[in-house]
Amino acid sequence: MKRRRHLLSVTIKDCEVQTFTVGGHGGSGKDTSNTGVRIIHLPSGARGECREERYQSVNKQRAFKRMGESKAFKTWVMLQASRSLTTKTPEEVVEEAMDPKLMKVEVRNKSGQWELETC
């Protein structure tokens, strides 16, 4: 069985947590307590928000989960994973790809047919 490699971890400490009052129907001091939670992962710009529950702790868990499920966060994770899988800089990758031995250049000849260009 192939072992997985730990690429990165994100915790609540990596995020900005905002709390806010939640308006609307309800009682028990709903309009005066900060039960709504918004979590922003600053490196990716991903956001998650929850205001459905009465308890801030439950809303915080759900907001963190929603942040992790967002398209912005998933894109950031893929980018971080691809960076950690290679030790080459983007410039080195481009330089290797531009190696003349790997390139095939075709030109049209006078009769309109495509042929390989010879250097």
LUMPABA-532750 format. One line per field, with one value per atom (N, C-alpha, C, O): residue number from 1; chain; x, y, z; atom name. Coordinates in steps of 0.2 Angstrom, whole numbers, plus 5000, padded with zeros to 4 digits. Example, Ala and Ser with C-alpha at 12.3 -4.5 7.8 and 13.67 -1.06 7.14 Angstrom:
<sites>
num	c(1;1;1;1;2;2;2;2) $
chaine	c(A;A;A;A;A;A;A;A) $
xx	c(5066;5062;5066;5071;5064;5068;5064;5067) $
yy	c(4972;4978;4984;4983;4989;4995;5000;5006) $
zz	c(5039;5039;5039;5042;5035;5036;5039;5040) $
atome	c(N;CA;C;O;N;CA;C;O) $
</sites>
This chain:
<sites>
num	c(1;1;1;1;2;2;2;2;3;3;3;3;4;4;4;4;5;5;5;5;6;6;6;6;7;7;7;7;8;8;8;8;9;9;9;9;10;10;10;10;11;11;11;11;12;12;12;12;13;13;13;13;14;14;14;14;15;15;15;15;16;16;16;16;17;17;17;17;18;18;18;18;19;19;19;19;20;20;20;20;21;21;21;21;22;22;22;22;23;23;23;23;24;24;24;24;25;25;25;25;26;26;26;26;27;27;27;27;28;28;28;28;29;29;29;29;30;30;30;30;31;31;31;31;32;32;32;32;33;33;33;33;34;34;34;34;35;35;35;35;36;36;36;36;37;37;37;37;38;38;38;38;39;39;39;39;40;40;40;40;41;41;41;41;42;42;42;42;43;43;43;43;44;44;44;44;45;45;45;45;46;46;46;46;47;47;47;47;48;48;48;48;49;49;49;49;50;50;50;50;51;51;51;51;52;52;52;52;53;53;53;53;54;54;54;54;55;55;55;55;56;56;56;56;57;57;57;57;58;58;58;58;59;59;59;59;60;60;60;60;61;61;61;61;62;62;62;62;63;63;63;63;64;64;64;64;65;65;65;65;66;66;66;66;67;67;67;67;68;68;68;68;69;69;69;69;70;70;70;70;71;71;71;71;72;72;72;72;73;73;73;73;74;74;74;74;75;75;75;75;76;76;76;76;77;77;77;77;78;78;78;78;79;79;79;79;80;80;80;80;81;81;81;81;82;82;82;82;83;83;83;83;84;84;84;84;85;85;85;85;86;86;86;86;87;87;87;87;88;88;88;88;89;89;89;89;90;90;90;90;91;91;91;91;92;92;92;92;93;93;93;93;94;94;94;94;95;95;95;95;96;96;96;96;97;97;97;97;98;98;98;98;99;99;99;99;100;100;100;100;101;101;101;101;102;102;102;102;103;103;103;103;104;104;104;104;105;105;105;105;106;106;106;106;107;107;107;107;108;108;108;108;109;109;109;109;110;110;110;110;111;111;111;111;112;112;112;112;113;113;113;113;114;114;114;114;115;115;115;115;116;116;116;116;117;117;117;117;118;118;118;118;119;119;119;119) $
chaine	c(A;A;A;A;A;A;A;A;A;A;A;A;A;A;A;A;A;A;A;A;A;A;A;A;A;A;A;A;A;A;A;A;A;A;A;A;A;A;A;A;A;A;A;A;A;A;A;A;A;A;A;A;A;A;A;A;A;A;A;A;A;A;A;A;A;A;A;A;A;A;A;A;A;A;A;A;A;A;A;A;A;A;A;A;A;A;A;A;A;A;A;A;A;A;A;A;A;A;A;A;A;A;A;A;A;A;A;A;A;A;A;A;A;A;A;A;A;A;A;A;A;A;A;A;A;A;A;A;A;A;A;A;A;A;A;A;A;A;A;A;A;A;A;A;A;A;A;A;A;A;A;A;A;A;A;A;A;A;A;A;A;A;A;A;A;A;A;A;A;A;A;A;A;A;A;A;A;A;A;A;A;A;A;A;A;A;A;A;A;A;A;A;A;A;A;A;A;A;A;A;A;A;A;A;A;A;A;A;A;A;A;A;A;A;A;A;A;A;A;A;A;A;A;A;A;A;A;A;A;A;A;A;A;A;A;A;A;A;A;A;A;A;A;A;A;A;A;A;A;A;A;A;A;A;A;A;A;A;A;A;A;A;A;A;A;A;A;A;A;A;A;A;A;A;A;A;A;A;A;A;A;A;A;A;A;A;A;A;A;A;A;A;A;A;A;A;A;A;A;A;A;A;A;A;A;A;A;A;A;A;A;A;A;A;A;A;A;A;A;A;A;A;A;A;A;A;A;A;A;A;A;A;A;A;A;A;A;A;A;A;A;A;A;A;A;A;A;A;A;A;A;A;A;A;A;A;A;A;A;A;A;A;A;A;A;A;A;A;A;A;A;A;A;A;A;A;A;A;A;A;A;A;A;A;A;A;A;A;A;A;A;A;A;A;A;A;A;A;A;A;A;A;A;A;A;A;A;A;A;A;A;A;A;A;A;A;A;A;A;A;A;A;A;A;A;A;A;A;A;A;A;A;A;A;A;A;A;A;A;A;A;A;A;A;A;A;A;A;A;A;A;A;A;A;A;A;A;A;A;A;A;A;A;A;A;A;A;A;A;A;A;A;A;A;A;A) $
xx	c(5004;5000;5004;5009;5003;5007;5005;4999;5010;5009;5007;5011;5003;5001;5006;5008;5008;5012;5008;5004;5010;5006;5009;5014;5004;5006;5005;5010;4999;4998;4993;4989;4992;4986;4984;4988;4978;4975;4970;4966;4972;4968;4964;4965;4960;4956;4961;4959;4967;4972;4975;4977;4974;4976;4970;4971;4965;4959;4957;4959;4954;4951;4944;4940;4942;4935;4931;4934;4926;4921;4915;4912;4912;4906;4901;4904;4895;4890;4883;4882;4879;4872;4868;4869;4863;4859;4852;4849;4849;4842;4837;4839;4831;4826;4822;4822;4817;4813;4816;4822;4814;4817;4816;4813;4819;4819;4825;4830;4824;4830;4836;4842;4835;4841;4844;4850;4841;4844;4847;4853;4844;4846;4852;4855;4853;4858;4864;4869;4864;4870;4874;4870;4880;4884;4885;4890;4879;4879;4881;4883;4881;4883;4891;4894;4893;4901;4903;4900;4908;4911;4918;4922;4920;4927;4931;4928;4936;4940;4947;4951;4948;4955;4959;4958;4963;4967;4971;4971;4975;4979;4975;4977;4969;4965;4960;4957;4958;4952;4945;4940;4946;4939;4936;4939;4929;4925;4919;4917;4918;4912;4908;4911;4902;4898;4892;4889;4890;4884;4881;4884;4874;4870;4864;4859;4863;4857;4856;4850;4861;4860;4860;4862;4858;4858;4864;4866;4869;4875;4881;4882;4885;4891;4896;4898;4897;4901;4899;4903;4893;4890;4891;4893;4889;4890;4897;4898;4902;4909;4911;4915;4909;4911;4908;4912;4902;4899;4902;4903;4904;4907;4914;4915;4917;4924;4923;4927;4918;4917;4915;4918;4911;4909;4915;4915;4919;4925;4929;4932;4930;4934;4931;4935;4925;4921;4921;4918;4923;4922;4927;4932;4925;4929;4936;4941;4936;4942;4947;4953;4945;4949;4952;4958;4947;4949;4955;4959;4954;4959;4965;4971;4965;4971;4975;4981;4971;4974;4978;4983;4974;4977;4984;4989;4984;4990;4995;5001;4994;4999;5002;5008;4997;4999;5004;5009;5002;5006;5013;5018;5013;5020;5024;5030;5021;5025;5027;5032;5024;5026;5032;5035;5034;5040;5045;5043;5051;5056;5059;5063;5056;5058;5054;5048;5057;5054;5050;5051;5045;5041;5046;5045;5051;5056;5059;5061;5061;5065;5060;5063;5054;5049;5048;5048;5048;5047;5053;5053;5059;5065;5066;5068;5064;5064;5059;5061;5053;5048;5050;5048;5055;5057;5063;5066;5065;5071;5070;5065;5074;5073;5072;5069;5075;5074;5067;5065;5063;5056;5051;5045;5053;5049;5049;5054;5043;5042;5039;5034;5043;5040;5039;5043;5033;5031;5030;5027;5032;5031;5027;5028;5024;5021;5026;5030;5027;5031;5028;5022;5031;5029;5022;5018;5022;5016;5010;5005;5011;5005;5005;5000;5010;5010;5014;5019;5012;5016;5021;5021;5027;5033;5037;5037;5041;5045;5051;5054;5052;5057;5063;5064;5068;5075;5079;5079;5083;5088;5094;5098) $
yy	c(4994;5000;5006;5007;5011;5017;5022;5023;5025;5030;5036;5039;5040;5047;5052;5050;5057;5062;5068;5070;5070;5076;5082;5084;5086;5092;5098;5102;5099;5105;5104;5099;5109;5109;5116;5121;5117;5123;5122;5118;5127;5127;5134;5138;5134;5140;5146;5152;5145;5150;5153;5159;5150;5152;5157;5160;5158;5161;5167;5168;5172;5178;5175;5173;5176;5174;5180;5184;5181;5187;5185;5180;5188;5186;5192;5198;5191;5196;5194;5188;5199;5198;5196;5198;5192;5189;5191;5190;5195;5197;5192;5186;5194;5190;5187;5189;5182;5179;5175;5173;5175;5171;5175;5180;5172;5175;5174;5172;5174;5172;5177;5174;5183;5187;5186;5188;5184;5182;5189;5188;5194;5201;5204;5209;5201;5205;5201;5203;5194;5190;5189;5189;5188;5187;5180;5177;5177;5170;5169;5163;5173;5172;5172;5176;5168;5167;5168;5164;5171;5172;5170;5173;5165;5163;5165;5163;5168;5170;5167;5169;5163;5160;5166;5166;5169;5175;5173;5177;5168;5166;5165;5167;5162;5160;5165;5165;5168;5173;5169;5172;5163;5158;5161;5163;5160;5162;5157;5153;5156;5152;5156;5159;5155;5159;5154;5150;5155;5152;5156;5159;5156;5160;5156;5159;5150;5146;5144;5143;5142;5139;5144;5150;5142;5147;5148;5153;5143;5143;5145;5142;5149;5152;5146;5146;5142;5136;5132;5129;5130;5126;5130;5127;5136;5140;5141;5141;5141;5142;5135;5136;5130;5123;5123;5121;5125;5124;5130;5128;5135;5141;5138;5139;5135;5132;5127;5127;5123;5118;5121;5118;5125;5129;5132;5132;5135;5138;5133;5135;5127;5122;5119;5116;5120;5117;5122;5120;5128;5133;5132;5129;5135;5134;5138;5135;5144;5147;5143;5143;5140;5136;5130;5128;5126;5121;5122;5118;5128;5130;5132;5130;5135;5137;5130;5130;5125;5119;5115;5113;5115;5112;5116;5112;5122;5126;5125;5124;5124;5123;5116;5114;5111;5104;5104;5100;5107;5107;5110;5107;5115;5118;5114;5114;5110;5106;5099;5096;5097;5091;5092;5087;5098;5099;5104;5108;5102;5106;5112;5116;5112;5116;5123;5123;5128;5134;5135;5131;5139;5139;5141;5139;5145;5147;5140;5140;5136;5130;5125;5122;5125;5121;5123;5119;5130;5133;5132;5130;5132;5131;5124;5123;5119;5112;5111;5108;5114;5113;5116;5114;5121;5125;5122;5124;5116;5112;5111;5107;5113;5112;5104;5103;5100;5093;5090;5085;5094;5092;5096;5094;5100;5104;5101;5099;5102;5100;5106;5109;5109;5115;5113;5110;5115;5114;5120;5125;5120;5126;5124;5118;5129;5127;5128;5133;5123;5124;5128;5130;5129;5133;5130;5133;5123;5120;5120;5117;5123;5123;5117;5117;5113;5107;5108;5112;5105;5106;5101;5095;5104;5099;5102;5107;5097;5099;5103;5103;5108;5113;5110;5107;5111;5109;5115;5120;5114;5120;5119;5124) $
zz	c(5000;5000;5000;5004;4996;4995;5001;5002;5004;5009;5006;5002;5010;5007;5011;5016;5007;5010;5012;5009;5018;5021;5017;5017;5014;5010;5014;5013;5017;5021;5026;5025;5030;5035;5036;5036;5037;5038;5044;5045;5049;5055;5056;5052;5061;5062;5063;5062;5066;5067;5061;5061;5055;5049;5045;5040;5049;5046;5051;5057;5048;5051;5053;5049;5059;5062;5064;5068;5061;5062;5065;5062;5070;5073;5072;5072;5071;5070;5073;5074;5074;5077;5071;5065;5072;5067;5068;5074;5063;5064;5062;5060;5062;5059;5065;5070;5063;5068;5073;5072;5079;5084;5091;5091;5096;5102;5106;5103;5113;5117;5116;5116;5114;5113;5107;5106;5102;5095;5092;5089;5093;5090;5094;5092;5100;5104;5105;5108;5103;5104;5097;5092;5097;5091;5089;5091;5086;5085;5078;5076;5073;5066;5066;5069;5062;5061;5054;5049;5052;5045;5046;5050;5042;5042;5036;5030;5036;5030;5030;5034;5025;5024;5020;5014;5023;5020;5014;5009;5014;5008;5002;4997;5003;4997;4996;4990;5001;5000;5001;5000;5003;5003;5010;5015;5009;5014;5016;5011;5022;5024;5030;5034;5029;5034;5036;5032;5042;5045;5050;5055;5050;5055;5057;5060;5055;5056;5063;5065;5067;5073;5079;5078;5085;5090;5094;5097;5093;5096;5091;5086;5094;5090;5088;5083;5093;5092;5086;5082;5086;5080;5073;5068;5074;5067;5065;5059;5070;5068;5065;5060;5067;5064;5057;5052;5056;5050;5045;5039;5047;5043;5041;5035;5045;5043;5038;5033;5039;5034;5027;5022;5027;5021;5018;5011;5022;5019;5015;5010;5018;5016;5009;5005;5008;5003;4997;4991;4998;4993;4987;4988;4981;4975;4976;4974;4979;4980;4985;4983;4990;4994;4990;4991;4987;4983;4978;4977;4975;4970;4973;4970;4979;4982;4985;4984;4987;4989;4983;4984;4977;4971;4970;4968;4970;4968;4973;4971;4980;4985;4984;4985;4982;4981;4975;4975;4970;4964;4965;4962;4969;4971;4975;4974;4979;4984;4980;4983;4975;4971;4967;4965;4965;4961;4964;4968;4963;4966;4961;4963;4955;4950;4950;4952;4948;4948;4941;4937;4941;4935;4929;4923;4930;4924;4922;4916;4927;4925;4921;4916;4923;4919;4912;4907;4911;4904;4900;4894;4903;4900;4897;4892;4901;4899;4893;4889;4894;4889;4882;4877;4882;4876;4873;4868;4876;4873;4866;4864;4861;4854;4852;4847;4856;4855;4856;4853;4860;4861;4857;4857;4853;4849;4841;4839;4839;4832;4828;4830;4823;4820;4813;4809;4810;4803;4800;4803;4793;4789;4783;4781;4779;4773;4767;4767;4763;4758;4752;4753;4746;4741;4738;4735;4739;4736;4741;4739;4746;4751;4756;4760;4756;4760;4766;4766;4772;4778;4778;4777;4781;4781;4787;4789;4790;4796;4794;4789;4798;4797;4799;4804;4795;4797;4798;4795;4803;4806;4802;4803) $
atome	c(N;CA;C;O;N;CA;C;O;N;CA;C;O;N;CA;C;O;N;CA;C;O;N;CA;C;O;N;CA;C;O;N;CA;C;O;N;CA;C;O;N;CA;C;O;N;CA;C;O;N;CA;C;O;N;CA;C;O;N;CA;C;O;N;CA;C;O;N;CA;C;O;N;CA;C;O;N;CA;C;O;N;CA;C;O;N;CA;C;O;N;CA;C;O;N;CA;C;O;N;CA;C;O;N;CA;C;O;N;CA;C;O;N;CA;C;O;N;CA;C;O;N;CA;C;O;N;CA;C;O;N;CA;C;O;N;CA;C;O;N;CA;C;O;N;CA;C;O;N;CA;C;O;N;CA;C;O;N;CA;C;O;N;CA;C;O;N;CA;C;O;N;CA;C;O;N;CA;C;O;N;CA;C;O;N;CA;C;O;N;CA;C;O;N;CA;C;O;N;CA;C;O;N;CA;C;O;N;CA;C;O;N;CA;C;O;N;CA;C;O;N;CA;C;O;N;CA;C;O;N;CA;C;O;N;CA;C;O;N;CA;C;O;N;CA;C;O;N;CA;C;O;N;CA;C;O;N;CA;C;O;N;CA;C;O;N;CA;C;O;N;CA;C;O;N;CA;C;O;N;CA;C;O;N;CA;C;O;N;CA;C;O;N;CA;C;O;N;CA;C;O;N;CA;C;O;N;CA;C;O;N;CA;C;O;N;CA;C;O;N;CA;C;O;N;CA;C;O;N;CA;C;O;N;CA;C;O;N;CA;C;O;N;CA;C;O;N;CA;C;O;N;CA;C;O;N;CA;C;O;N;CA;C;O;N;CA;C;O;N;CA;C;O;N;CA;C;O;N;CA;C;O;N;CA;C;O;N;CA;C;O;N;CA;C;O;N;CA;C;O;N;CA;C;O;N;CA;C;O;N;CA;C;O;N;CA;C;O;N;CA;C;O;N;CA;C;O;N;CA;C;O;N;CA;C;O;N;CA;C;O;N;CA;C;O;N;CA;C;O;N;CA;C;O;N;CA;C;O;N;CA;C;O;N;CA;C;O;N;CA;C;O;N;CA;C;O;N;CA;C;O;N;CA;C;O;N;CA;C;O;N;CA;C;O;N;CA;C;O;N;CA;C;O;N;CA;C;O;N;CA;C;O;N;CA;C;O;N;CA;C;O;N;CA;C;O;N;CA;C;O;N;CA;C;O) $
</sites>
